[in-house]
Amino acid sequence: MKWDTCDPKAAYVLHLADDALILGQRLSEWCGHGPILEQDIALTNISLDLIGLARQYYQYAAEIMGDGCTENDLAYFRDSRAFKNHLLVEQPNGHWGDTLARQFYFDTFHFFQLEALSNSTDERLGQIARKAIKECAYHAQYSAEWIIRLGDGTEESQAKVKASLAHFERFAGEFFVPSDVDTQAAEKGWGPAVDALRPAWLEKVNSILTLAKVPSFNESTVARTGGKAGIHSEHHGYILAEMQSLARAYPDASW
């Protein structure tokens, strides 16, 4: 199947699914490695929420595409160039502050994205978004509280989280650079015009950064783009290799 030439709506749904799956997979790497048990479990639960959301999107995309396509095909048998997730979500976990900075930028965007998707002209997407936004609100609160805690903590924690936030600024900018799929989704009413989400996102992000006593988001940072076009960082292939290895080794296995 030629993934890049599929139905435009399926392509948009796949973009949404890929973000959730790749970030969920990335967060799952913290399982058993969190700083304390409570936070280990919290990140694992967020990972499961995202993977569950990805499944809903992949199931819908598979239905649109037809021809016997399944959610497993879409998760396990596409190569890196066929994935259209944002570059941010595939970046390595790094230390605790790195993970929470990455999560904070994404969660804030994801909340406003789901809020807009709740009013999608596509009823199935609207249903998925209205259910997912309840979990996302918790994710956004969790990551924001940690940014505040780290920023308004010790000199060391503040220095580290400042560096983490600055590092991921370049990737967060991609949220608001429309791809062809984003543009078509906005025209059809399936999803929001992503550039229109920027003011609310920026206001919320900066309000949290102020409480954390760290600098505001640097709007002059040039956005790193390419993820939504299938051009990924070197980290992406390693994520897929680990995630897809079993399915590709035993493609005829039943789950």
Secondary structure by P-SEA (a helix, b strand, c coil): cccccccaaaaaaaaaaaaaaaaaaaaaccccccccaaaaaaaaaaaaaaaaaaaaaaaaaaaaaccccccccccccccccccccccccccccccaaaaaaaaaaaaaaaaaaaaaacccccaaaaaaaaaaaaaaaaaaaaaaaaaaaaaaccaaaaaaaaaaaaaacccccccccccaaaaaaaaaccccccccaaaaaaaaaaaaaaaacccccccccccccccccccccaaaaaaaaaacccccccccccc
